[in-house]
Amino acid sequence: MFKFLTDRDTWQEVFDSLSKNKLRSILTMVGVWWGILLLIGLLGSARGLENAFNRLFGDFATNSVFVWAQSTSKPFQGFQEGRQVKLTLTDAKKVEENVEGIEFVVPRSQSQAMVVRNFLSGTFGINGDYPLLDKVQKKKLIHGRFINQNDIDANRKVVVISEDVYKQLFEKDVQAIGELIQINSMNFMVIGVFEVGNMNMGPSTDMHIPFTTFQQIYNRGENISWMMITGKPEYNIKQIEEDAKLILRNLNNVHPEDKRAFGSFNLGKEFAKMTGFLSGMQFLTWFVGIATLIAGVFAIGNILLITVKERTKEIGVRRALGATPYEIKRQILVEAVFITLLAGFFGIISGGWILIALDAAFGQGPDATMVNASVSISVVFIALIILVVLGTLIGLIPAFKATSIKPIEALREE
């Protein structure tokens, strides 16, 4: 077989067959070209969307749920409907101790603050946080550091500010680390500047100060604004959310069926929906691409049947001169696979150019809807293998048709 494939006469016959009707040969390959282009283009686009999605959620522990207190909707144990519930540090500790599957519980406090530096000022969101926050919601620090345990223990007046706060309070290229700013008329030292992400979970967070410092200056005591609960990867975050709310209802004398007393946002559930959508999109892409490829390859088979009909006399002569049925089949199969692969290579190249164009149009900047829209080498190899298999299978039809022609009848064909 190798000798046959490297024989110049083999390929000369293939090119002669294709060049007899150039327009028909080109139109024959269009179906396969379009199928591969569609497959590469859609798979690359799906990968670009997935990359953009992963970048959007990249700083978060996605198996997380955010829980906050609201007002009750049902009277219970002497308490009236509409009572404002308050979350406490004790609540957060009880949830962490009693809900199976929890990895971290991060209590957080939030407010608004007037911030002044020299003659510049602004009102920003301020959060009291623990160092643990940087594990479950990683901050992209441009300069400096995040809050550490020493800051918590010593109730230090230090602050980590966002890039937006820096731009509003500091002149360009001024070093912010070590500088003092006034937050509600109290001096805080800037220890870090972080980049604002594409998505901010929870209330607006422009500044972070030590949790203990926040509780002290805002006189919050044990009360917290909300908590972030992160589950272990093998546990269902939806079940963790339900179990946490059940414990919080018991701790705060809330009716077991009161759905309004505690609000929540389940990031894990939303993340699962999106990953499910992306998986479905990839499956649909493969289905549509392969279906289009099959349609294109069938078109090649039909054209080869016509070609065999036109070459009936030629095949008869070759049979009369001693060509075996295997040799005839082999030549037809080579033509089928060659046409299929040639169209496939053009489709891969065209699909690559389309992905480059999509990346240039939609993949630039921090708000890009597609990030690195591309396909892996393995996908290209799989596509080529599919082409070879389909080309071989569809080539068998005209090949058997060619060998079914009797030499005497073929020589009589006009």
C-alpha positions as CSV (number, residue, x, y, z in Angstrom):
1,M,0.0,0.0,0.0
2,F,2.9,2.4,0.8
3,K,4.4,1.8,-2.6
4,F,1.1,2.5,-4.2
5,L,0.7,5.8,-2.3
6,T,4.2,6.9,-3.2
7,D,3.8,6.0,-6.9
8,R,3.7,9.0,-9.1
9,D,1.2,7.4,-11.5
10,T,-1.3,7.0,-8.7
11,W,-1.4,10.7,-8.0
12,Q,-1.2,11.6,-11.6
13,E,-4.4,9.7,-12.1
14,V,-6.0,11.4,-9.1
15,F,-5.1,14.9,-10.5
16,D,-6.3,13.9,-14.0
17,S,-9.6,12.8,-12.6
18,L,-10.1,16.0,-10.7
19,S,-8.9,18.3,-13.5
20,K,-11.4,16.9,-16.0
21,N,-14.1,18.9,-14.4
22,K,-12.6,21.5,-12.2
23,L,-15.8,23.3,-11.3
24,R,-17.5,20.0,-10.2
25,S,-14.4,19.1,-8.2
26,I,-14.5,22.4,-6.4
27,L,-18.2,22.3,-5.7
28,T,-17.8,18.7,-4.4
29,M,-15.3,19.9,-1.8
30,V,-17.4,22.9,-0.6
31,G,-19.6,20.7,1.7
32,V,-16.6,19.2,3.5
33,W,-14.8,22.6,3.6
34,W,-17.9,24.2,5.2
35,G,-18.4,21.4,7.7
36,I,-14.8,21.7,9.0
37,L,-14.9,25.5,9.0
38,L,-18.1,25.4,11.0
39,L,-16.7,22.8,13.4
40,I,-13.5,24.7,14.0
41,G,-15.2,28.1,14.2
42,L,-17.9,27.0,16.6
43,L,-15.6,25.0,18.9
44,G,-13.2,27.9,19.0
45,S,-15.9,30.3,19.8
46,A,-17.2,28.0,22.6
47,R,-13.7,27.8,24.0
48,G,-13.4,31.6,23.9
49,L,-16.7,32.0,25.8
50,E,-15.5,29.4,28.3
51,N,-12.2,31.2,28.8
52,A,-14.0,34.5,29.3
53,F,-16.3,32.9,31.8
54,N,-13.4,31.3,33.7
55,R,-11.6,34.6,33.8
56,L,-14.8,36.3,35.1
57,F,-15.1,33.8,38.0
58,G,-11.3,33.1,38.3
59,D,-10.9,35.1,41.5
60,F,-13.8,33.3,43.3
61,A,-14.2,30.0,45.0
62,T,-17.1,29.0,42.8
63,N,-18.6,26.4,45.1
64,S,-19.9,29.3,47.3
65,V,-23.1,30.9,48.6
66,F,-23.6,34.3,50.1
67,V,-26.1,34.7,52.9
68,W,-27.5,37.8,54.5
69,A,-30.4,38.7,56.9
70,Q,-33.7,40.4,55.9
71,S,-37.0,40.8,57.6
72,T,-39.4,37.9,58.6
73,S,-42.5,37.1,56.7
74,K,-44.2,35.0,59.3
75,P,-44.8,35.5,63.1
76,F,-43.1,33.0,65.3
77,Q,-42.8,32.4,69.1
78,G,-44.2,35.7,70.0
79,F,-42.2,37.7,67.4
80,Q,-44.3,39.7,64.9
81,E,-44.1,39.5,61.1
82,G,-41.6,42.0,59.6
83,R,-39.0,41.7,62.4
84,Q,-35.5,42.6,61.2
85,V,-33.1,39.7,61.6
86,K,-29.5,40.3,62.4
87,L,-26.6,38.0,61.7
88,T,-23.8,37.6,64.2
89,L,-20.3,36.1,64.5
90,T,-21.9,33.4,66.7
91,D,-24.3,32.6,63.8
92,A,-21.3,32.2,61.4
93,K,-19.4,30.0,63.9
94,K,-22.4,27.7,64.4
95,V,-23.0,27.4,60.7
96,E,-19.3,26.4,60.2
97,E,-19.5,23.9,63.0
98,N,-22.8,22.2,62.2
99,V,-23.2,22.2,58.4
100,E,-21.5,19.2,56.8
101,G,-19.3,19.9,53.8
102,I,-18.3,23.5,54.6
103,E,-14.7,24.5,53.9
104,F,-14.8,28.2,55.0
105,V,-17.2,30.6,56.5
106,V,-16.1,34.2,56.0
107,P,-18.1,36.8,58.0
108,R,-18.1,40.3,56.5
109,S,-19.3,43.8,57.5
110,Q,-20.1,46.5,55.0
111,S,-20.9,50.2,55.1
112,Q,-20.3,53.5,53.2
113,A,-17.5,56.0,54.2
114,M,-16.4,59.5,53.3
115,V,-12.7,59.4,52.4
116,V,-10.5,62.4,52.3
117,R,-6.9,63.0,51.2
118,N,-5.6,66.5,51.1
119,F,-8.2,68.4,49.1
120,L,-9.6,65.3,47.3
121,S,-12.5,63.3,48.6
122,G,-15.2,60.8,47.8
123,T,-17.7,58.4,49.2
124,F,-16.9,54.7,48.8
125,G,-18.0,51.3,50.0
126,I,-15.9,49.9,52.8
127,N,-15.7,46.3,54.1
128,G,-14.4,44.9,57.3
129,D,-12.7,41.6,56.4
130,Y,-10.5,38.8,57.6
131,P,-7.4,37.6,55.7
132,L,-9.3,34.5,54.8
133,L,-11.2,36.5,52.2
134,D,-8.1,36.6,50.0
135,K,-8.3,32.8,49.8
136,V,-11.9,32.5,48.6
137,Q,-12.1,35.8,46.7
138,K,-8.5,36.5,45.5
139,K,-7.6,40.1,45.1
140,K,-5.4,41.1,42.2
141,L,-3.0,43.3,44.1
142,I,-1.2,46.0,42.0
143,H,0.9,47.2,45.0
144,G,1.4,46.2,48.6
145,R,-0.4,43.5,50.5
146,F,-3.8,42.4,51.8
147,I,-4.9,42.4,55.4
148,N,-3.1,39.8,57.7
149,Q,-3.7,38.3,61.1
150,N,-1.5,40.9,62.9
151,D,-3.8,43.6,61.5
152,I,-6.8,41.8,63.0
153,D,-5.2,41.1,66.4
154,A,-4.0,44.6,66.9
155,N,-7.1,46.4,65.4
156,R,-4.8,48.3,63.1
157,K,-6.1,51.3,61.1
158,V,-4.8,50.0,57.8
159,V,-6.7,49.9,54.5
160,V,-6.5,48.2,51.1
161,I,-8.0,50.4,48.4
162,S,-9.2,49.7,44.9
163,E,-7.6,51.2,41.8
164,D,-10.7,53.5,41.4
165,V,-10.1,54.9,44.9
166,Y,-6.4,55.4,44.1
167,K,-7.2,57.3,40.9
168,Q,-9.7,59.6,42.7
169,L,-7.5,60.4,45.7
170,F,-3.9,60.3,44.4
171,E,-2.1,62.0,41.6
172,K,-0.8,59.9,38.8
173,D,2.4,57.9,39.6
174,V,2.2,58.9,43.3
175,Q,3.1,56.0,45.6
176,A,0.1,55.2,47.7
177,I,1.6,52.5,50.0
178,G,2.4,54.0,53.4
179,E,0.3,57.2,52.8
180,L,-2.5,58.2,55.2
181,I,-6.1,58.8,54.1
182,Q,-9.0,59.9,56.3
183,I,-11.9,57.5,56.6
184,N,-14.8,59.1,58.4
185,S,-12.3,61.6,59.9
186,M,-9.9,58.8,61.1
187,N,-6.5,58.3,59.7
188,F,-5.8,54.9,58.0
189,M,-2.5,53.8,56.3
190,V,-2.8,52.4,52.8
191,I,-1.1,49.0,52.7
192,G,-2.3,47.8,49.3
193,V,-4.0,48.7,46.0
194,F,-6.0,46.1,44.1
195,E,-7.4,45.9,40.6
196,V,-11.2,45.9,40.3
197,G,-12.4,42.7,38.7
198,N,-15.0,42.3,36.0
199,M,-17.5,41.1,38.5
200,N,-17.9,42.2,42.1
201,M,-19.9,39.7,44.3
202,G,-22.0,41.3,47.0
203,P,-22.2,45.0,47.9
204,S,-19.7,47.5,46.3
205,T,-16.2,46.9,47.8
206,D,-13.9,49.8,47.2
207,M,-11.9,49.5,50.5
208,H,-11.0,46.7,52.9
209,I,-10.0,47.3,56.5
210,P,-9.4,44.7,59.3
211,F,-12.7,43.2,60.5
212,T,-12.0,43.9,64.2
213,T,-11.2,47.6,63.3
214,F,-14.4,47.9,61.4
215,Q,-16.5,46.4,64.3
216,Q,-14.9,48.8,66.7
217,I,-15.2,52.1,64.8
218,Y,-18.7,51.3,63.6
219,N,-19.8,49.9,67.0
220,R,-21.1,46.7,65.4
221,G,-20.2,44.4,68.3
222,E,-21.1,40.8,67.2
223,N,-23.3,41.9,64.3
224,I,-22.2,41.2,60.8
225,S,-23.6,42.3,57.4
226,W,-23.4,38.9,55.6
227,M,-21.3,35.8,55.3
228,M,-19.7,33.9,52.5
229,I,-19.9,30.1,52.8
230,T,-17.6,28.0,50.7
231,G,-18.2,24.3,50.3
232,K,-15.8,21.5,49.7
233,P,-15.6,20.4,46.0
234,E,-17.3,17.1,46.6
235,Y,-20.3,18.5,48.4
236,N,-23.5,20.0,46.9
237,I,-23.5,23.7,47.5
238,K,-27.3,23.9,47.2
239,Q,-27.7,21.5,50.1
240,I,-25.1,23.5,52.1
241,E,-27.2,26.6,51.5
242,E,-30.4,24.9,52.7
243,D,-28.7,23.5,55.8
244,A,-27.1,26.9,56.7
245,K,-30.4,28.7,56.4
246,L,-32.1,26.0,58.5
247,I,-29.6,26.5,61.3
248,L,-29.9,30.3,61.0
249,R,-33.7,30.1,61.4
250,N,-33.3,28.0,64.5
251,L,-30.7,30.4,66.0
252,N,-32.7,33.5,65.3
253,N,-36.2,32.2,66.2
254,V,-37.5,32.4,62.7
255,H,-40.4,30.3,61.4
256,P,-39.1,27.1,59.7
257,E,-41.0,27.9,56.5
258,D,-40.1,31.6,56.4
259,K,-38.3,32.0,53.1
260,R,-37.8,35.8,53.3
261,A,-35.9,36.1,56.6
262,F,-32.6,35.2,55.0
263,G,-31.5,36.2,51.5
264,S,-28.9,34.3,49.5
265,F,-27.1,34.1,46.2
266,N,-25.7,30.7,45.3
267,L,-22.7,31.2,43.1
268,G,-22.1,27.5,42.8
269,K,-25.5,26.9,41.3
270,E,-25.1,29.7,38.8
271,F,-21.7,28.5,37.9
272,A,-23.1,25.0,37.3
273,K,-25.7,26.4,35.1
274,M,-23.2,28.2,33.0
275,T,-20.8,25.2,32.7
276,G,-23.8,23.1,31.7
277,F,-24.6,25.6,29.0
278,L,-21.1,25.6,27.7
279,S,-21.0,21.8,27.7
280,G,-24.2,21.7,25.8
281,M,-22.9,24.2,23.4
282,Q,-19.8,22.1,22.7
283,F,-21.9,19.0,22.2
284,L,-24.2,20.9,19.8
285,T,-21.2,22.2,18.0
286,W,-19.8,18.7,17.5
287,F,-23.2,17.4,16.4
288,V,-23.8,20.2,13.9
289,G,-20.2,20.1,12.6
290,I,-20.1,16.3,12.1
291,A,-23.6,16.3,10.5
292,T,-22.4,18.9,8.1
293,L,-19.3,16.9,7.4
294,I,-21.3,13.8,6.7
295,A,-23.5,15.7,4.3
296,G,-20.4,17.0,2.5
297,V,-18.8,13.6,2.3
298,F,-22.0,12.1,0.9
299,A,-21.8,14.8,-1.8
300,I,-18.3,13.5,-2.6
301,G,-19.6,10.0,-2.8
302,N,-22.3,11.0,-5.2
303,I,-19.9,12.8,-7.5
304,L,-17.5,9.8,-7.4
305,L,-20.4,7.6,-8.5
306,I,-20.9,9.9,-11.5
307,T,-17.2,9.9,-12.2
308,V,-17.1,6.1,-12.1
309,K,-20.0,6.1,-14.6
310,E,-18.1,8.4,-16.9
311,R,-15.0,6.2,-16.6
312,T,-16.7,2.9,-17.3
313,K,-14.9,2.3,-20.5
314,E,-11.5,3.2,-18.9
315,I,-12.2,0.8,-16.0
316,G,-13.1,-1.9,-18.5
317,V,-9.8,-1.5,-20.4
318,R,-7.9,-1.7,-17.1
319,R,-9.7,-4.8,-16.1
320,A,-9.0,-6.3,-19.6
321,L,-5.3,-5.5,-19.2
322,G,-5.2,-7.4,-15.9
323,A,-6.1,-4.9,-13.2
324,T,-7.6,-6.7,-10.2
325,P,-10.8,-5.5,-8.4
326,Y,-8.6,-4.6,-5.4
327,E,-6.5,-2.3,-7.5
328,I,-9.6,-0.6,-8.9
329,K,-11.1,-0.1,-5.4
330,R,-7.8,1.1,-4.0
331,Q,-7.6,3.9,-6.7
332,I,-11.2,5.0,-6.1
333,L,-10.7,5.1,-2.3
334,V,-7.5,7.2,-2.6
335,E,-9.4,9.7,-4.7
336,A,-12.2,9.8,-2.1
337,V,-9.9,10.3,0.8
338,F,-7.7,12.8,-1.0
339,I,-10.7,15.0,-2.0
340,T,-12.0,14.8,1.6
341,L,-8.7,15.7,3.2
342,L,-7.9,18.5,0.8
343,A,-11.3,20.1,1.5
344,G,-10.7,19.5,5.2
345,F,-7.3,21.2,5.2
346,F,-8.8,24.3,3.5
347,G,-11.6,24.2,6.1
348,I,-9.1,24.1,9.0
349,I,-7.1,27.0,7.6
350,S,-10.3,29.0,7.0
351,G,-11.6,28.2,10.5
352,G,-8.2,29.4,11.9
353,W,-8.5,32.7,10.2
354,I,-12.0,33.2,11.4
355,L,-10.9,32.5,15.0
356,I,-8.1,35.1,14.6
357,A,-10.7,37.6,13.3
358,L,-13.0,36.8,16.3
359,D,-10.2,37.2,18.8
360,A,-9.2,40.6,17.2
361,A,-12.9,41.8,17.3
362,F,-14.2,40.4,20.6
363,G,-11.1,39.1,22.6
364,Q,-9.3,42.3,23.5
365,G,-9.5,44.3,26.7
366,P,-10.7,43.4,30.3
367,D,-14.4,43.2,29.2
368,A,-13.7,40.8,26.3
369,T,-16.7,38.5,25.5
370,M,-14.3,35.9,24.1
371,V,-10.8,35.1,25.4
372,N,-8.3,33.2,23.2
373,A,-10.9,31.7,20.9
374,S,-9.0,28.7,19.7
375,V,-9.1,24.9,19.3
376,S,-6.5,22.4,20.5
377,I,-4.2,20.4,18.2
378,S,-6.0,17.2,19.5
379,V,-9.3,18.6,18.1
380,V,-7.7,19.2,14.7
381,F,-6.4,15.6,14.7
382,I,-9.8,14.2,15.7
383,A,-11.4,16.2,12.8
384,L,-8.8,14.8,10.4
385,I,-9.4,11.2,11.6
386,I,-13.1,11.7,11.2
387,L,-12.5,12.9,7.6
388,V,-10.3,9.9,6.8
389,V,-12.9,7.5,8.2
390,L,-15.8,9.2,6.5
391,G,-13.8,9.5,3.2
392,T,-12.9,5.8,3.3
393,L,-16.5,4.7,4.1
394,I,-18.1,6.9,1.4
395,G,-15.4,5.9,-1.1
396,L,-16.4,2.2,-0.7
397,I,-19.7,2.8,-2.5
398,P,-18.2,4.0,-5.9
399,A,-15.3,1.5,-5.4
400,F,-17.7,-1.5,-5.3
401,K,-19.7,0.1,-8.1
402,A,-16.5,0.3,-10.2
403,T,-15.5,-3.3,-9.6
404,S,-19.0,-4.6,-10.4
405,I,-18.6,-3.6,-14.0
406,K,-17.8,-6.5,-16.2
407,P,-14.8,-5.9,-18.6
408,I,-16.8,-6.9,-21.8
409,E,-19.8,-4.7,-20.9
410,A,-17.5,-1.8,-20.0
411,L,-15.7,-2.0,-23.4
412,R,-19.0,-1.9,-25.2
413,E,-19.9,1.3,-23.3
414,E,-20.0,4.4,-25.5
